[in-house]
Amino acid sequence: MELVEIEVNPNPIGDEFMAQAFFEWNGQEWEMTVKAGTPDEAKALAETQSAAYLSEWGTDSNAANQKYSVYMF
């Protein structure tokens, strides 16, 4: 599993900003979504959650996918 990109939506949804992390594994794209109070916080959260996810994914991919809500895109 490899982190490909992090995108931050500059427009708030309600009072939160959404960031999406995109991953690739064996030609399949996977996605994680996080929300925070500012675009910078959303990006930082996506970066830290992605790093934690990738660390755990190597041990148990199914558990990591569930814990971090990562789904096939």
C-alpha positions as CSV (number, residue, x, y, z in Angstrom):
1,M,0.0,0.0,0.0
2,E,1.3,3.4,-1.0
3,L,0.1,6.9,-0.3
4,V,-0.5,8.6,-3.7
5,E,-2.0,12.0,-2.8
6,I,-3.8,14.1,-0.2
7,E,-6.5,16.5,-1.3
8,V,-8.1,19.2,0.9
9,N,-11.5,20.6,-0.1
10,P,-11.2,24.4,0.4
11,N,-14.9,24.7,0.9
12,P,-16.3,23.9,4.3
13,I,-19.0,21.3,4.7
14,G,-21.0,22.7,7.6
15,D,-18.3,24.0,9.9
16,E,-15.7,21.4,8.9
17,F,-13.1,21.0,6.1
18,M,-12.6,17.6,4.5
19,A,-9.3,16.0,3.4
20,Q,-9.0,12.8,1.4
21,A,-6.0,10.6,1.3
22,F,-5.7,8.3,-1.7
23,F,-3.7,5.1,-1.7
24,E,-2.8,2.5,-4.3
25,W,-2.3,-1.2,-3.9
26,N,-1.9,-3.7,-6.8
27,G,-3.6,-1.2,-9.3
28,Q,-6.5,-0.5,-7.0
29,E,-7.2,2.9,-5.5
30,W,-8.2,3.2,-1.8
31,E,-9.5,6.3,0.0
32,M,-9.6,7.7,3.5
33,T,-11.6,10.8,4.5
34,V,-11.0,13.0,7.6
35,K,-12.6,16.2,8.8
36,A,-11.2,19.1,10.9
37,G,-11.9,22.8,11.7
38,T,-9.5,24.3,9.2
39,P,-8.0,23.3,5.9
40,D,-4.5,23.1,7.4
41,E,-5.8,21.0,10.3
42,A,-7.6,18.7,7.9
43,K,-4.4,18.2,5.8
44,A,-2.3,17.6,8.9
45,L,-4.8,15.1,10.2
46,A,-4.8,13.3,6.9
47,E,-1.0,13.1,6.9
48,T,-0.8,11.7,10.4
49,Q,-3.7,9.3,10.0
50,S,-2.2,8.1,6.7
51,A,1.2,7.4,8.3
52,A,-0.5,5.5,11.2
53,Y,-2.7,3.6,8.7
54,L,0.3,2.5,6.5
55,S,2.2,1.4,9.6
56,E,-0.7,-0.8,10.8
57,W,-1.7,-1.9,7.3
58,G,1.6,-3.9,7.0
59,T,0.6,-6.0,10.1
60,D,-3.1,-6.5,9.5
61,S,-4.6,-4.8,6.4
62,N,-8.2,-5.7,7.2
63,A,-8.0,-4.3,10.7
64,A,-6.3,-1.2,9.5
65,N,-8.9,-0.6,6.8
66,Q,-11.7,-0.9,9.4
67,K,-9.9,1.2,12.0
68,Y,-9.1,4.1,9.7
69,S,-12.2,3.7,7.5
70,V,-10.2,3.1,4.3
71,Y,-12.3,1.9,1.4
72,M,-11.7,1.0,-2.2
73,F,-12.3,4.1,-4.4
